Amino acid sequence: MSPLVILFIVVIAMSIIAFSIILLRRAEEDPLTTRIDEFAAREEIVSIEDIELSMPITDRIFVPLL
């Protein structure tokens, strides 16, 4: 295969991956809004730190890295 065809295939693949990531991020609800709503719904006074520490480790560490 010629280098031009390989380059074209790579560009198309990267475009598809980027487009899918953008669509997935738009489909998710805003995590900040979710945390604020959770904080407002509580009757007891709890700090933001306590709320964040009660979240799963994947939501606290791995999701922000993405």
N, CA, C and O of each residue as an XYZ file, in Angstrom:
264
protein
N       0.847     -1.185      0.000
C       0.000      0.000      0.000
C       0.885      1.239      0.000
O       1.973      1.256      0.577
N       0.400      2.236     -0.642
C       1.191      3.463     -0.719
C       1.071      4.247      0.586
O       0.080      4.111      1.304
N       2.057      5.052      0.890
C       2.013      5.850      2.118
C       0.823      6.807      2.158
O       0.320      7.116      3.237
N       0.378      7.270      1.022
C      -0.760      8.185      0.976
C      -2.048      7.491      1.420
O      -2.862      8.088      2.124
N      -2.234      6.251      1.017
C      -3.417      5.484      1.418
C      -3.374      5.205      2.916
O      -4.391      5.327      3.600
N      -2.212      4.834      3.425
C      -2.060      4.574      4.861
C      -2.338      5.842      5.656
O      -3.024      5.793      6.677
N      -1.821      6.965      5.206
C      -2.067      8.245      5.876
C      -3.554      8.569      5.877
O      -4.086      9.024      6.890
N      -4.218      8.345      4.775
C      -5.653      8.605      4.673
C      -6.431      7.733      5.654
O      -7.345      8.219      6.320
N      -6.085      6.467      5.750
C      -6.763      5.549      6.671
C      -6.536      5.975      8.118
O      -7.465      5.939      8.925
N      -5.324      6.374      8.453
C      -5.013      6.814      9.817
C      -5.792      8.079     10.159
O      -6.334      8.186     11.260
N      -5.859      9.029      9.247
C      -6.599     10.276      9.491
C      -8.084      9.989      9.681
O      -8.712     10.563     10.570
N      -8.645      9.122      8.872
C     -10.061      8.758      9.013
C     -10.302      8.069     10.355
O     -11.281      8.377     11.034
N      -9.434      7.150     10.746
C      -9.587      6.442     12.026
C      -9.500      7.417     13.195
O     -10.294      7.329     14.131
N      -8.552      8.339     13.152
C      -8.415      9.316     14.238
C      -9.625     10.243     14.292
O     -10.052     10.635     15.378
N     -10.175     10.593     13.152
C     -11.368     11.441     13.114
C     -12.563     10.726     13.729
O     -13.335     11.329     14.474
N     -12.717      9.456     13.423
C     -13.821      8.678     13.989
C     -13.676      8.569     15.501
O     -14.660      8.716     16.226
N     -12.476      8.317     15.984
C     -12.235      8.213     17.429
C     -12.526      9.545     18.114
O     -13.199      9.569     19.145
N     -12.039     10.640     17.566
C     -12.270     11.958     18.163
C     -13.757     12.298     18.173
O     -14.266     12.826     19.161
N     -14.447     12.001     17.093
C     -15.877     12.281     17.013
C     -16.652     11.468     18.042
O     -17.571     11.989     18.673
N     -16.287     10.172     18.225
C     -16.991      9.366     19.221
C     -16.745      9.854     20.634
O     -17.655      9.821     21.462
N     -15.534     10.306     20.929
C     -15.247     10.833     22.269
C     -16.075     12.081     22.529
O     -16.620     12.249     23.620
N     -16.174     12.955     21.541
C     -16.977     14.173     21.698
C     -18.441     13.819     21.942
O     -19.082     14.415     22.807
N     -18.968     12.871     21.202
C     -20.364     12.473     21.393
C     -20.595     11.849     22.762
O     -21.624     12.103     23.387
N     -19.659     11.039     23.238
C     -19.809     10.420     24.555
C     -19.775     11.462     25.664
O     -20.534     11.358     26.628
N     -18.922     12.451     25.546
C     -18.848     13.490     26.574
C     -20.103     14.348     26.595
O     -20.526     14.795     27.662
N     -20.699     14.582     25.450
C     -21.938     15.364     25.408
C     -23.094     14.582     25.999
O     -24.014     15.178     26.560
N     -23.071     13.263     25.887
C     -24.163     12.432     26.387
C     -24.174     12.372     27.909
O     -25.228     12.179     28.515
N     -23.015     12.535     28.526
C     -22.938     12.474     29.981
C     -23.493     13.755     30.584
O     -23.385     14.833     29.999
N     -24.086     13.618     31.761
C     -24.549     14.818     32.435
C     -23.375     15.486     33.138
O     -22.356     14.852     33.410
N     -23.529     16.740     33.419
C     -22.458     17.527     34.008
C     -22.188     17.053     35.439
O     -23.093     17.108     36.272
N     -20.975     16.591     35.749
C     -20.693     16.090     37.098
C     -20.765     17.185     38.164
O     -21.117     16.908     39.310
N     -20.438     18.414     37.798
C     -20.511     19.511     38.764
C     -21.954     19.765     39.173
O     -22.239     19.944     40.357
N     -22.859     19.783     38.215
C     -24.274     19.983     38.520
C     -24.799     18.852     39.389
O     -25.585     19.087     40.307
N     -24.379     17.647     39.111
C     -24.804     16.500     39.904
C     -24.353     16.643     41.351
O     -25.130     16.397     42.273
N     -23.092     17.044     41.552
C     -22.582     17.212     42.919
C     -23.282     18.350     43.646
O     -23.572     18.233     44.837
N     -23.558     19.443     42.954
C     -24.247     20.570     43.595
C     -25.662     20.169     43.987
O     -26.123     20.515     45.075
N     -26.357     19.442     43.113
C     -27.701     18.966     43.438
C     -27.683     18.015     44.625
O     -28.561     18.074     45.485
N     -26.688     17.141     44.673
C     -26.562     16.215     45.800
C     -26.292     16.985     47.093
O     -26.843     16.652     48.143
N     -25.461     17.995     47.017
C     -25.139     18.804     48.194
C     -26.371     19.568     48.676
O     -26.607     19.662     49.881
N     -27.157     20.112     47.750
C     -28.342     20.891     48.112
C     -29.452     20.007     48.675
O     -30.262     20.479     49.473
N     -29.506     18.748     48.282
C     -30.578     17.856     48.718
C     -30.364     17.324     50.137
O     -31.305     16.824     50.753
N     -29.169     17.423     50.651
C     -28.890     16.896     51.995
C     -29.458     17.824     53.066
O     -29.397     19.049     52.956
N     -30.012     17.200     54.107
C     -30.549     17.983     55.213
C     -29.459     18.324     56.220
O     -29.489     19.387     56.840
N     -28.512     17.435     56.380
C     -27.421     17.690     57.314
C     -26.320     18.481     56.612
O     -26.203     18.447     55.388
N     -25.538     19.173     57.381
C     -24.454     19.961     56.812
C     -23.250     19.046     56.606
O     -22.711     18.478     57.556
N     -22.847     18.920     55.364
C     -21.723     18.068     54.997
C     -20.816     18.885     54.088
O     -21.280     19.637     53.231
N     -19.524     18.722     54.293
C     -18.590     19.479     53.455
C     -18.478     18.845     52.066
O     -18.787     17.669     51.873
N     -18.035     19.646     51.124
C     -17.820     19.151     49.765
C     -16.786     18.020     49.772
O     -16.891     17.060     49.008
N     -15.793     18.153     50.642
C     -14.758     17.122     50.728
C     -15.361     15.775     51.120
O     -14.998     14.746     50.550
N     -16.285     15.775     52.094
C     -16.930     14.525     52.504
C     -17.753     13.921     51.366
O     -17.773     12.704     51.182
N     -18.426     14.779     50.611
C     -19.215     14.286     49.479
C     -18.301     13.673     48.429
O     -18.583     12.595     47.906
N     -17.203     14.361     48.120
C     -16.283     13.848     47.107
C     -15.615     12.556     47.560
O     -15.384     11.662     46.746
N     -15.304     12.448     48.844
C     -14.675     11.225     49.333
C     -15.651     10.055     49.374
O     -15.228      8.899     49.404
N     -16.950     10.342     49.374
C     -17.934      9.260     49.358
C     -18.152      8.714     47.946
O     -18.793      7.678     47.770
N     -17.621      9.410     46.950
C     -17.750      8.959     45.556
C     -16.771      7.821     45.289
O     -15.749      7.713     45.967
N     -17.075      6.967     44.303
C     -16.135      5.892     43.948
C     -14.810      6.459     43.442
O     -14.758      7.569     42.912
N     -13.749      5.684     43.611
C     -12.413      6.146     43.221
C     -12.328      6.410     41.720
O     -11.568      7.274     41.282
N     -13.099      5.676     40.940
C     -13.058      5.910     39.489
C     -13.585      7.291     39.141
O     -13.060      7.949     38.243
N     -14.628      7.737     39.850
C     -15.178      9.068     39.587
C     -14.276     10.173     40.112
O     -14.252     11.272     39.557
N     -13.536      9.893     41.175
C     -12.685     10.927     41.774
C     -11.346     11.080     41.079
O     -10.818     12.189     41.001
N     -10.783      9.983     40.569
C      -9.413     10.039     40.059
C      -9.352      9.819     38.556
O      -8.754     10.617     37.834
N      -9.964      8.747     38.082
C      -9.772      8.368     36.684
C     -10.583      9.213     35.708
O     -10.087      9.545     34.632
N     -11.820      9.569     36.058
C     -12.651     10.366     35.148
C     -12.060     11.755     34.910
O     -12.039     12.194     33.760
N     -11.577     12.473     35.931
C     -10.973     13.784     35.645
C      -9.725     13.705     34.771
O      -9.402     14.664     34.070
N      -9.025     12.584     34.803
C      -7.836     12.450     33.963
C      -8.194     12.332     32.493
O      -7.395     12.673     31.621
N      -9.404     11.847     32.223
C      -9.823     11.702     30.827
C     -10.274     13.029     30.342
O     -10.676     13.160     29.186
